[in-house]
Amino acid sequence: MAYRELSVIEVREVLRRYVLGESLRAIARGTGVDRKTVTKYLESAPTLGVRPGGPPPTEEQVLAVLATLRAPGPRGASESTELLAPHHATIQAWLDDGLRLTKIYRRLRKDVAVSYSTLYRFAQVHCGFGASTVTVRVADPPPGEAAEVDFGLLGYWMDPDTGHRRQVHGLLVTLLYSRYACLHVTFRQDLPALLDGLEAAWTFFGGVVKRLVIDNLKPAVTTADRYAPVVDRVFLEYAQARGFVADPTVVRHPTGKTQASYCNASRICDTHWG
């Protein structure tokens, strides 16, 4: 029978029978564990204070026996890893140039017979591949400095007059400093609905912020562009009249999304029904 790793209960039973004075053959027969495996687990028992005729093994002694066998020994580099060692500088240069690891594997397999998983592990250990990026927390603006706005689908409502279901949307305006929010409920997502929702938010907050971050809402941003977004002229006139700056978010960029996009019900401190 091949050697197998025993559970805590099995090790405790082996040690308990050993303390009671049973032979290796009796312990193997009584526990159903191979005799060679029993011998392996009992090698460290005397050094841990577990002896025939002594007190029953404690939980610490059982865990110590397990830890002795599970302690990893020194591992040398595998043969496949050694095959990649001469190409270390080349792999590192390709990764620094932004080359995908799958493409690097296709290039290397012409000269090196290793699996993709071996290359992946080699790149992780020796080239820093796959290391998590450092996240820098962006400081919140001062109170009253900025707010974020976005539309979201709240659900459906059965119109009693027509008998048809209508989509119910919410315009969420969130203050960046306090995360205090106002939700304006509407059936539309056009420019009048946007302006009505903002007016309701300014009334609710008791003032207007200096900068309004817009998640590229179509009524407000006619052309969403990373470098040169175009703000709707009517909305721009409204922003000038109210005294805030319209600031569209970075398009097609996850980290450029607004906080309002990820807001849940626990962050909505109050609801304004328009």
ROKESE-331150 format. One line per field, with one value per residue (C-alpha): x, y, z; residue number from 1. Coordinates in pm, 1 decimal, decimal comma, always signed. Layout:
<atoms>
east	[X | ...] $
north	[Y | ...] $
up	[Z | ...] $
dokol	[NUM | ...] $
</atoms>
This chain:
<atoms>
east	[+0,0 | +134,5 | +201,2 | -86,7 | -134,8 | -347,2 | -609,9 | -591,0 | -833,1 | -630,2 | -301,9 | -457,1 | -576,3 | -233,3 | -63,0 | -324,9 | -272,5 | +103,8 | +84,2 | -130,0 | +156,9 | +16,8 | +260,3 | +299,1 | +113,2 | -175,0 | -195,0 | -203,7 | -471,5 | -683,8 | -671,9 | -668,7 | -347,8 | -51,8 | +226,2 | +488,2 | +267,5 | +225,1 | +603,2 | +651,1 | +407,9 | +561,4 | +920,2 | +886,7 | +662,4 | +938,7 | +1103,4 | +765,9 | +716,8 | +479,9 | +595,3 | +439,5 | +293,3 | +288,0 | -7,7 | -252,4 | -129,2 | -233,2 | -378,1 | -47,7 | +146,9 | -88,7 | -55,8 | +321,6 | +345,8 | +142,2 | +352,9 | +674,0 | +559,3 | +400,8 | +704,4 | +831,6 | +1188,4 | +1426,3 | +1320,5 | +1556,3 | +1468,3 | +1282,5 | +1435,3 | +1179,1 | +1250,4 | +1620,1 | +1548,3 | +1396,6 | +1680,5 | +1899,9 | +1605,6 | +1536,4 | +1656,1 | +1463,1 | +1139,1 | +1180,7 | +1238,6 | +931,1 | +717,0 | +850,5 | +754,0 | +395,3 | +400,5 | +132,0 | +256,8 | +71,7 | +265,7 | +591,2 | +508,3 | +452,8 | +790,4 | +975,5 | +829,0 | +1029,1 | +1347,2 | +1231,5 | +1006,5 | +814,8 | +446,7 | +262,6 | +203,0 | +577,9 | +641,5 | +367,6 | +525,7 | +872,5 | +744,9 | +572,5 | +875,5 | +1159,8 | +1001,2 | +735,8 | +460,4 | +105,5 | +200,6 | -85,3 | -72,7 | -46,5 | -376,0 | -355,6 | -658,8 | -776,1 | -833,2 | -1190,0 | -1255,0 | -1355,2 | -1720,9 | -1945,4 | -1675,0 | -1811,7 | -2099,4 | -2158,9 | -2471,1 | -2596,3 | -2920,1 | -3017,0 | -3308,2 | -3511,4 | -3767,2 | -4104,4 | -4443,5 | -4781,5 | -4963,2 | -5329,4 | -5447,5 | -5286,0 | -5228,8 | -4868,5 | -4550,6 | -4331,2 | -3965,6 | -3892,8 | -3553,9 | -3368,4 | -3129,9 | -2879,3 | -2680,9 | -2407,9 | -2187,6 | -1826,2 | -1717,6 | -1999,2 | -2154,4 | -2487,4 | -2723,8 | -3051,1 | -3255,2 | -3497,1 | -3749,4 | -3855,1 | -3998,1 | -3755,4 | -3380,9 | -3389,0 | -3256,0 | -3570,8 | -3564,4 | -3195,3 | -3251,5 | -3555,6 | -3355,1 | -3066,8 | -3300,3 | -3455,1 | -3106,7 | -2994,8 | -3310,7 | -3256,3 | -2888,4 | -2954,9 | -2694,2 | -2506,6 | -2164,6 | -1873,4 | -1811,8 | -2054,3 | -1903,4 | -2119,4 | -2102,1 | -2136,7 | -2515,0 | -2648,8 | -2867,7 | -2559,0 | -2267,7 | -2335,1 | -1991,1 | -1814,6 | -1441,0 | -1142,0 | -966,9 | -1226,9 | -1581,4 | -1856,4 | -2111,9 | -2464,8 | -2510,0 | -2833,1 | -2682,8 | -2372,5 | -2587,9 | -2764,8 | -2427,6 | -2316,4 | -2642,3 | -2612,9 | -2241,6 | -2095,3 | -1846,0 | -1957,1 | -1689,9 | -1754,6 | -1584,9 | -1323,4 | -1507,9 | -1455,0 | -1228,2 | -1331,7 | -1133,6 | -1273,4 | -1629,3 | -1810,1 | -1887,9 | -2255,9 | -2226,7 | -2153,4 | -2383,7 | -2626,2 | -2929,3 | -2723,3 | -2554,0 | -2880,3 | -2946,8 | -3275,4 | -3507,2 | -3666,8 | -3973,2 | -4007,9] $
north	[+0,0 | +343,5 | +607,1 | +843,8 | +1144,3 | +1075,4 | +1300,8 | +1442,7 | +1179,9 | +897,9 | +1031,3 | +1067,8 | +706,4 | +580,5 | +768,1 | +659,2 | +291,0 | +341,9 | +483,1 | +183,7 | -44,5 | -200,0 | -329,4 | -177,9 | -471,4 | -433,9 | -58,8 | -108,7 | -376,2 | -175,2 | +152,7 | +17,9 | +211,9 | +56,1 | -51,5 | +155,9 | +461,3 | +391,3 | +366,7 | +697,4 | +876,4 | +725,4 | +824,4 | +1167,5 | +1053,4 | +985,3 | +1323,2 | +1488,4 | +1306,1 | +1035,9 | +696,1 | +356,3 | +355,2 | +734,5 | +973,1 | +998,7 | +1223,6 | +1584,7 | +1788,2 | +1977,5 | +1653,4 | +1528,4 | +1852,0 | +1848,8 | +1502,4 | +1625,7 | +1939,1 | +1734,9 | +1529,1 | +1818,8 | +2046,9 | +2098,9 | +2005,2 | +2200,2 | +2183,9 | +2222,3 | +2364,6 | +2121,5 | +2005,7 | +2198,1 | +2517,3 | +2477,6 | +2466,9 | +2816,2 | +2966,0 | +3051,4 | +3241,0 | +3445,3 | +3776,8 | +3724,7 | +3639,6 | +3941,8 | +4172,1 | +4039,7 | +4089,1 | +4442,6 | +4516,1 | +4415,9 | +4082,4 | +3839,4 | +3526,1 | +3304,1 | +3464,2 | +3424,4 | +3056,0 | +3015,6 | +3173,6 | +2966,1 | +2625,9 | +2616,7 | +2593,8 | +2483,0 | +2183,6 | +2300,6 | +2329,5 | +2660,4 | +2608,0 | +2570,8 | +2894,9 | +3065,4 | +2959,0 | +3059,8 | +3403,1 | +3447,4 | +3350,5 | +3500,4 | +3781,1 | +3923,0 | +3824,9 | +3850,2 | +4059,9 | +4267,3 | +4634,7 | +4895,3 | +5065,6 | +5431,2 | +5574,0 | +5898,9 | +6168,5 | +6292,5 | +6654,9 | +6911,8 | +6929,7 | +7085,4 | +7061,6 | +6784,8 | +6545,2 | +6258,4 | +6189,1 | +5887,5 | +5724,9 | +5374,3 | +5138,1 | +5098,2 | +4850,4 | +4836,3 | +4988,2 | +4878,3 | +5178,4 | +5145,3 | +5366,4 | +5169,6 | +4832,9 | +4830,8 | +4803,7 | +5113,5 | +5139,0 | +5343,9 | +5514,9 | +5694,4 | +5986,2 | +5944,2 | +6249,2 | +6163,6 | +6407,3 | +6286,3 | +6397,9 | +6261,1 | +6007,6 | +6172,2 | +6104,6 | +6214,8 | +5985,9 | +6145,1 | +5901,4 | +5949,8 | +5761,8 | +5917,9 | +5960,9 | +6270,2 | +6620,5 | +6756,3 | +6460,2 | +6523,2 | +6892,3 | +6822,9 | +6569,6 | +6808,1 | +7084,9 | +6845,8 | +6751,3 | +7112,8 | +7179,7 | +6866,1 | +6942,9 | +7311,3 | +7424,6 | +7357,7 | +7191,8 | +7343,6 | +7040,1 | +6777,6 | +6447,6 | +6299,5 | +5934,5 | +6028,4 | +6061,0 | +6104,3 | +6405,2 | +6585,0 | +6450,8 | +6437,9 | +6293,0 | +6070,7 | +6089,3 | +6016,3 | +6343,9 | +6576,1 | +6506,1 | +6730,4 | +6855,8 | +6931,4 | +7301,7 | +7332,8 | +7141,7 | +7358,3 | +7670,0 | +7519,3 | +7447,2 | +7805,8 | +7941,3 | +7721,5 | +7790,0 | +7438,5 | +7276,8 | +6970,8 | +6700,0 | +6386,5 | +6065,1 | +5876,9 | +5668,2 | +5289,5 | +5293,3 | +5096,7 | +5307,8 | +5623,5 | +5533,5 | +5737,5 | +5631,4 | +5670,8 | +5384,9 | +5145,0 | +5293,6 | +5059,4 | +5114,5 | +5144,5 | +5456,3 | +5633,6 | +5834,0 | +5976,4 | +5965,3 | +6258,9 | +6174,0 | +6418,1] $
up	[+0,0 | -93,7 | +170,4 | +231,1 | +454,7 | +762,5 | +911,3 | +1263,2 | +1393,1 | +1239,0 | +1379,6 | +1723,0 | +1711,5 | +1600,9 | +1885,9 | +2137,4 | +2052,0 | +2056,5 | +2408,3 | +2513,9 | +2410,1 | +2091,5 | +1833,1 | +1488,5 | +1337,4 | +1584,9 | +1527,5 | +1149,4 | +1180,9 | +1424,8 | +1230,6 | +875,5 | +804,9 | +627,8 | +865,9 | +683,0 | +719,1 | +1091,5 | +1127,0 | +948,1 | +1178,8 | +1491,9 | +1407,0 | +1568,4 | +1855,8 | +2116,6 | +2058,8 | +2123,5 | +2452,4 | +2327,1 | +2463,1 | +2539,8 | +2888,7 | +2904,4 | +2926,8 | +2636,2 | +2352,2 | +2378,2 | +2093,8 | +2069,3 | +2030,2 | +1759,1 | +1564,6 | +1613,7 | +1455,3 | +1159,2 | +1125,7 | +1127,1 | +829,4 | +642,0 | +672,0 | +317,7 | +248,9 | +26,8 | -333,1 | -621,3 | -955,8 | -1175,8 | -1500,3 | -1705,6 | -1510,0 | -1570,1 | -1942,6 | -1918,3 | -1713,2 | -2017,2 | -2168,4 | -1854,5 | -1998,6 | -2320,9 | -2138,6 | -1911,1 | -2208,2 | -2388,4 | -2078,8 | -2032,9 | -2393,5 | -2316,3 | -2499,6 | -2386,1 | -2213,7 | -2463,0 | -2747,2 | -2556,5 | -2513,3 | -2888,3 | -2955,8 | -2698,6 | -2774,0 | -3098,0 | -2889,9 | -2541,3 | -2477,2 | -2169,3 | -2091,3 | -2067,3 | -1693,1 | -1640,4 | -1827,7 | -1626,3 | -1294,6 | -1416,7 | -1518,4 | -1181,9 | -972,7 | -1177,6 | -1381,6 | -1150,3 | -1392,0 | -1258,7 | -956,8 | -824,1 | -908,3 | -637,4 | -566,9 | -473,1 | -299,5 | -452,7 | -195,3 | -162,7 | -258,5 | +4,7 | +116,6 | -146,1 | -411,6 | -635,2 | -695,2 | -933,9 | -1135,1 | -1327,1 | -1439,4 | -1331,5 | -1386,2 | -1066,9 | -1198,4 | -1371,1 | -1288,1 | -1420,2 | -1562,8 | -1453,6 | -1741,2 | -2025,4 | -1858,2 | -1983,5 | -1783,6 | -1778,8 | -1691,0 | -1380,2 | -1376,2 | -1103,3 | -1135,1 | -853,3 | -743,6 | -491,0 | -301,4 | -325,2 | +20,1 | +236,2 | -8,1 | +78,8 | -211,8 | -363,6 | -587,7 | -831,0 | -979,7 | -1341,3 | -1638,8 | -1885,5 | -1934,4 | -2155,2 | -2095,9 | -1922,0 | -1681,6 | -1612,3 | -1542,8 | -1324,6 | -1124,0 | -1073,7 | -963,6 | -711,9 | -587,2 | -540,4 | -342,6 | -136,6 | -63,8 | -6,6 | -258,6 | -581,6 | -605,0 | -795,4 | -1018,5 | -1147,8 | -1262,7 | -1540,8 | -1641,5 | -2009,9 | -1997,4 | -2350,5 | -2259,8 | -2125,8 | -2332,7 | -2706,6 | -2792,2 | -2538,9 | -2598,8 | -2378,8 | -2460,9 | -2613,0 | -2491,5 | -2626,5 | -2374,6 | -2493,3 | -2550,0 | -2352,0 | -2060,1 | -2080,2 | -2057,6 | -1755,9 | -1591,1 | -1649,2 | -1508,3 | -1199,1 | -1158,3 | -1175,9 | -1414,4 | -1611,9 | -1594,5 | -1810,3 | -1696,0 | -1898,4 | -2155,7 | -2169,8 | -1866,2 | -1552,2 | -1306,4 | -1464,9 | -1368,6 | -1109,1 | -754,8 | -835,6 | -1084,2 | -799,7 | -540,5 | -366,0 | -148,1 | +170,4 | +34,1 | -52,3 | +259,4 | +140,2 | -160,3 | -333,9 | -535,8 | -825,3] $
dokol	[1 | 2 | 3 | 4 | 5 | 6 | 7 | 8 | 9 | 10 | 11 | 12 | 13 | 14 | 15 | 16 | 17 | 18 | 19 | 20 | 21 | 22 | 23 | 24 | 25 | 26 | 27 | 28 | 29 | 30 | 31 | 32 | 33 | 34 | 35 | 36 | 37 | 38 | 39 | 40 | 41 | 42 | 43 | 44 | 45 | 46 | 47 | 48 | 49 | 50 | 51 | 52 | 53 | 54 | 55 | 56 | 57 | 58 | 59 | 60 | 61 | 62 | 63 | 64 | 65 | 66 | 67 | 68 | 69 | 70 | 71 | 72 | 73 | 74 | 75 | 76 | 77 | 78 | 79 | 80 | 81 | 82 | 83 | 84 | 85 | 86 | 87 | 88 | 89 | 90 | 91 | 92 | 93 | 94 | 95 | 96 | 97 | 98 | 99 | 100 | 101 | 102 | 103 | 104 | 105 | 106 | 107 | 108 | 109 | 110 | 111 | 112 | 113 | 114 | 115 | 116 | 117 | 118 | 119 | 120 | 121 | 122 | 123 | 124 | 125 | 126 | 127 | 128 | 129 | 130 | 131 | 132 | 133 | 134 | 135 | 136 | 137 | 138 | 139 | 140 | 141 | 142 | 143 | 144 | 145 | 146 | 147 | 148 | 149 | 150 | 151 | 152 | 153 | 154 | 155 | 156 | 157 | 158 | 159 | 160 | 161 | 162 | 163 | 164 | 165 | 166 | 167 | 168 | 169 | 170 | 171 | 172 | 173 | 174 | 175 | 176 | 177 | 178 | 179 | 180 | 181 | 182 | 183 | 184 | 185 | 186 | 187 | 188 | 189 | 190 | 191 | 192 | 193 | 194 | 195 | 196 | 197 | 198 | 199 | 200 | 201 | 202 | 203 | 204 | 205 | 206 | 207 | 208 | 209 | 210 | 211 | 212 | 213 | 214 | 215 | 216 | 217 | 218 | 219 | 220 | 221 | 222 | 223 | 224 | 225 | 226 | 227 | 228 | 229 | 230 | 231 | 232 | 233 | 234 | 235 | 236 | 237 | 238 | 239 | 240 | 241 | 242 | 243 | 244 | 245 | 246 | 247 | 248 | 249 | 250 | 251 | 252 | 253 | 254 | 255 | 256 | 257 | 258 | 259 | 260 | 261 | 262 | 263 | 264 | 265 | 266 | 267 | 268 | 269 | 270 | 271 | 272 | 273 | 274] $
</atoms>
